[in-house]
Amino acid sequence: MTATEVVIALDVGGTSMKCALVDASGRVHHSLRRPTPRAAGPEASVAAIVDTVADLAAVPGFAPIAVGLVVPGVIDAERGVAVYSSNIGWRNVPFRELVESKVGLPTALGHDVRAGGLAEARLGGGRGSSQMLFVAIGTGIAGAHIVDGHTTAGAHGAACELGHLVVRPDGPQCGCGQRGCVESLASAVQFERRFAEASGRELSAERIIALIDDDPVAARVWRDTVEVLADGFLLGIAMFDPDTIVVGGGLAAAGDALLTPLRRGLTARATFHTVPELVPAELGDSAGCIGAALLGIERIRR
């Protein structure tokens, strides 16, 4: 029996690593999830990532041809170096060198949200868009600008960090060092924190959102969160003028409970802006891994 050629794909987040073996068409053949040991420090997270790649390379029945690794923060994709991550705390990690020396496969390093946006643009909610903005709302918040199916990283690998737009200058300090960033107020983690502070109850974002029609505290915290997101999204619209915004990440699982008031908030704020189509991501948790695989394939085709 011939082994299936696949790319080893890892999508590393602040909470967990989504891992998969993905073929050239974007089909996921094998997947697993492991925790990101963020609390143990950045060195532990780096070691866990490299070890997970090695474990996936040994899955029987598959023939890995490349590795696609996507991580949060500022990325130097050309050198294969993770420059900075406020969520995980590492600086200047030479992931390409570490992974290639471990498994002997050509390795592409990319930005987690740009990879998810790439997958959504080519295979998901952004199909047909020529100017797409992808926004992932999870442990952190970040964006990706996709032009004609290709990501734009900026001159220093830090383009479209929408989570670090300051919308409340007197707000809480963000992990990046600024105050009042969108991420510091409206990520899933901060949504949960603010609800806990207001209600004395610690619930998951999913459970809080389920309460918004009946619980006034949940409704107020959710409304405040959407207001922050609307301010951040409007700045993104002003900068990039997209025809479509694809919303992904854990908080996007709220569906219309998020998209309807967010669309309304954008419409109320728009002056010269054209409010683009606002749609949910279609690939769910797999978007980052599929995008990582696409980067891995591009690496071996260079």
C-alpha distance (Angstrom), angle and dihedral (degrees) to the residues before:
residue distance angle dihedral
M1 . . .
T2 3.80 . .
A3 3.79 115.6 .
T4 3.82 115.5 -119.9
E5 3.79 114.9 -113.4
V6 3.80 110.1 -124.6
V7 3.77 143.5 163.6
I8 3.80 117.5 -122.4
A9 3.80 102.6 -126.9
L10 3.80 127.2 -168.0
D11 3.78 126.2 -178.6
V12 3.79 106.8 -169.0
G13 3.79 118.5 -160.0
G14 3.77 133.6 174.5
T15 3.81 91.3 -99.0
S16 3.78 106.6 28.4
M17 3.80 145.7 3.0
K18 3.80 115.8 -123.0
C19 3.77 108.4 -154.7
A20 3.80 132.4 -174.3
L21 3.77 148.6 157.8
V22 3.81 106.4 -124.1
D23 3.80 129.8 -176.4
A24 3.80 127.0 -140.2
S25 3.82 92.5 -90.2
G26 3.81 92.5 57.2
R27 3.80 94.9 -104.1
V28 3.82 114.1 147.6
H29 3.82 111.2 -136.0
H30 3.79 102.5 172.8
S31 3.79 130.2 11.3
L32 3.77 141.0 177.8
R33 3.77 138.9 167.8
R34 3.77 128.9 -139.0
P35 3.81 131.3 -179.7
T36 3.77 118.7 -102.8
P37 3.83 103.4 -126.3
R38 3.78 92.0 -138.5
A39 3.79 94.0 149.2
A40 3.80 90.2 59.3
G41 3.80 91.2 59.7
P42 3.80 136.5 -99.7
E43 3.82 95.2 -70.7
A44 3.81 90.9 58.4
S45 3.80 90.4 50.3
V46 3.81 92.3 50.7
A47 3.82 91.5 49.4
A48 3.81 91.7 48.7
I49 3.80 91.4 52.2
V50 3.80 94.8 50.4
D51 3.81 92.2 45.1
T52 3.81 91.1 50.2
V53 3.81 91.3 53.6
A54 3.79 88.9 53.0
D55 3.82 91.4 49.6
L56 3.80 91.8 51.9
A57 3.80 91.3 48.2
A58 3.80 88.0 60.8
V59 3.83 98.0 52.7
P60 3.84 105.7 123.6
G61 3.79 121.2 -119.1
F62 3.79 96.4 34.3
A63 3.79 135.2 92.6
P64 3.82 110.0 -150.8
I65 3.80 112.8 -150.2
A66 3.81 100.0 176.7
V67 3.79 144.9 -5.5
G68 3.79 125.8 -119.7
L69 3.80 113.7 -166.2
V70 3.78 122.6 179.9
V71 3.80 124.4 -175.1
P72 3.82 137.5 172.6
G73 3.78 126.5 -98.5
V74 3.79 132.6 31.8
I75 3.82 113.5 -13.4
D76 3.79 132.5 -167.5
A77 3.80 96.1 -157.2
E78 3.80 94.8 178.5
R79 3.81 92.6 59.2
G80 3.80 94.5 32.3
V81 3.81 92.8 -122.8
A82 3.80 128.4 140.6
V83 3.80 99.0 -141.0
Y84 3.81 101.6 -173.5
S85 3.79 141.7 -12.2
S86 3.79 121.5 -175.0
N87 3.81 90.8 -168.6
I88 3.80 98.4 52.9
G89 3.79 100.5 22.3
W90 3.79 103.4 -129.9
R91 3.79 127.1 137.0
N92 3.82 130.3 -161.5
V93 3.81 98.2 -8.4
P94 3.86 111.1 174.8
F95 3.79 94.7 -142.8
R96 3.81 96.6 164.7
E97 3.79 91.8 55.2
L98 3.83 92.8 44.0
V99 3.80 94.9 49.3
E100 3.80 96.9 41.3
S101 3.80 91.2 51.0
K102 3.82 90.1 48.9
V103 3.82 100.7 48.0
G104 3.81 105.6 11.8
L105 3.81 94.9 -126.5
P106 3.81 128.9 125.7
T107 3.78 106.5 -99.2
A108 3.79 132.7 -156.3
L109 3.79 120.5 -160.4
G110 3.76 119.4 -158.4
H111 3.77 145.0 158.7
D112 3.80 113.9 -82.7
V113 3.78 96.9 -134.1
R114 3.80 95.2 41.2
A115 3.81 88.0 52.2
G116 3.81 91.3 50.3
G117 3.78 89.2 48.1
L118 3.79 91.3 49.7
A119 3.81 90.6 53.2
E120 3.81 92.2 46.7
A121 3.81 91.3 48.2
R122 3.79 94.6 51.0
L123 3.80 102.7 31.4
G124 3.82 109.5 9.2
G125 3.80 144.8 39.4
G126 3.80 94.8 -25.8
R127 3.80 98.3 56.0
G128 3.80 108.6 139.0
S129 3.80 94.8 20.0
S130 3.80 117.6 126.3
Q131 3.82 95.9 -172.2
M132 3.80 109.6 31.9
L133 3.77 130.6 171.3
F134 3.80 115.7 -159.9
V135 3.80 117.8 -163.3
A136 3.80 121.8 -172.0
I137 3.81 116.7 -162.3
G138 3.79 110.4 -167.7
T139 3.81 134.9 104.7
G140 3.79 83.4 -21.2
I141 3.79 134.0 7.7
A142 3.79 125.0 -118.2
G143 3.77 139.6 150.7
A144 3.76 141.8 -144.9
H145 3.79 129.1 -152.7
I146 3.80 111.6 -147.3
V147 3.81 118.4 -168.3
D148 3.82 116.5 -169.7
G149 3.80 91.1 -23.3
H150 3.81 96.6 -47.8
T151 3.80 128.5 104.4
T152 3.78 124.3 -126.1
A153 3.80 114.3 -143.2
G154 3.79 101.8 -180.0
A155 3.78 128.4 -126.7
H156 3.81 93.7 -64.2
G157 3.81 103.1 26.7
A158 3.79 93.9 -99.8
A159 3.82 103.1 102.4
C160 3.79 122.3 141.7
E161 3.81 98.7 12.7
L162 3.80 89.4 162.8
G163 3.79 92.1 165.4
H164 3.79 88.9 67.8
L165 3.77 97.2 54.3
V166 3.80 107.3 118.5
V167 3.80 110.3 -125.3
R168 3.83 100.2 155.7
P169 3.84 108.2 38.3
D170 3.82 91.1 -172.4
G171 3.80 92.3 48.3
P172 3.81 130.8 110.6
Q173 3.78 122.5 -60.9
C174 3.78 114.0 -92.7
G175 3.80 125.7 -142.3
C176 3.81 87.5 -107.9
G177 3.82 90.6 62.7
Q178 3.81 98.8 -107.5
R179 3.79 125.1 108.3
G180 3.78 126.7 -120.0
C181 3.80 99.4 13.5
V182 3.80 117.5 165.0
E183 3.82 89.0 -114.2
S184 3.81 93.0 52.8
L185 3.81 90.1 58.3
A186 3.80 110.1 26.1
S187 3.81 110.5 31.4
A188 3.79 115.8 114.0
V189 3.81 90.0 -105.6
Q190 3.80 93.1 51.8
F191 3.80 91.7 44.7
E192 3.80 88.8 55.9
R193 3.82 91.6 45.4
R194 3.79 94.6 50.4
F195 3.80 91.5 48.4
A196 3.81 90.7 50.1
E197 3.81 91.0 50.4
A198 3.80 92.0 49.0
S199 3.81 98.6 42.4
G200 3.79 107.0 24.0
R201 3.82 89.1 -124.8
E202 3.78 125.8 112.4
L203 3.81 109.6 -145.9
S204 3.80 135.3 155.5
A205 3.79 118.4 -100.3
E206 3.79 89.3 -110.6
R207 3.81 92.7 55.5
I208 3.81 92.8 45.3
I209 3.81 92.0 52.0
A210 3.82 89.3 50.9
L211 3.83 87.3 59.8
I212 3.79 99.7 51.0
D213 3.83 95.6 98.7
D214 3.81 93.0 52.8
D215 3.80 109.0 23.9
P216 3.82 116.0 68.3
V217 3.81 93.3 -158.2
A218 3.80 92.2 52.2
A219 3.81 89.9 45.9
R220 3.81 92.7 50.8
V221 3.80 95.3 47.3
W222 3.81 90.6 46.4
R223 3.80 91.7 48.9
D224 3.82 90.8 50.4
T225 3.81 90.1 48.8
V226 3.79 93.1 51.6
E227 3.81 90.4 47.7
V228 3.81 90.3 55.8
L229 3.80 90.8 47.2
A230 3.82 91.1 49.9
D231 3.81 90.6 53.4
G232 3.80 90.8 49.3
F233 3.80 94.3 45.2
L234 3.81 91.3 50.3
L235 3.79 89.8 56.1
G236 3.81 88.3 50.7
I237 3.81 90.1 51.3
A238 3.81 90.9 49.5
M239 3.81 91.2 51.7
F240 3.80 102.0 40.9
D241 3.85 107.3 18.9
P242 3.84 93.1 -147.8
D243 3.79 124.0 -169.7
T244 3.82 90.3 -144.8
I245 3.79 136.1 24.4
V246 3.80 114.4 -158.8
V247 3.80 111.8 -160.6
G248 3.80 117.7 -152.9
G249 3.78 140.8 154.4
G250 3.79 130.4 82.4
L251 3.80 97.1 -58.0
A252 3.82 90.4 53.8
A253 3.81 87.5 69.6
A254 3.81 84.3 82.6
G255 3.82 86.9 78.7
D256 3.79 114.7 -174.8
A257 3.81 90.8 3.6
L258 3.82 84.4 71.5
L259 3.79 104.6 26.5
T260 3.81 97.8 48.8
P261 3.84 97.8 54.5
L262 3.81 90.7 36.7
R263 3.80 91.1 54.5
R264 3.80 89.4 46.9
G265 3.81 91.2 49.9
L266 3.79 92.4 50.4
T267 3.79 92.3 48.8
A268 3.83 90.7 50.9
R269 3.81 91.7 50.4
A270 3.80 99.2 43.4
T271 3.78 118.0 107.7
F272 3.82 111.1 154.8
H273 3.80 90.5 -2.5
T274 3.78 125.0 107.2
V275 3.79 107.5 -137.9
P276 3.80 105.9 -134.3
E277 3.76 128.7 -143.6
L278 3.81 108.9 -74.5
V279 3.81 113.3 -150.2
P280 3.80 137.6 165.4
A281 3.78 121.3 -108.9
E282 3.80 112.3 -101.6
L283 3.79 103.2 -158.0
G284 3.79 97.2 60.0
D285 3.78 117.4 -171.2
S286 3.80 90.7 -7.6
A287 3.82 96.0 64.8
G288 3.79 96.0 87.9
C289 3.79 93.9 46.7
I290 3.80 92.8 46.6
G291 3.80 90.0 48.6
A292 3.81 90.3 48.2
A293 3.80 89.1 52.9
L294 3.81 90.6 50.8
L295 3.81 88.6 53.9
G296 3.79 90.7 48.8
I297 3.80 90.7 52.8
E298 3.81 90.8 48.7
R299 3.81 88.7 51.7
I300 3.80 93.6 59.9
R301 3.81 93.2 42.1
R302 3.80 94.4 58.4
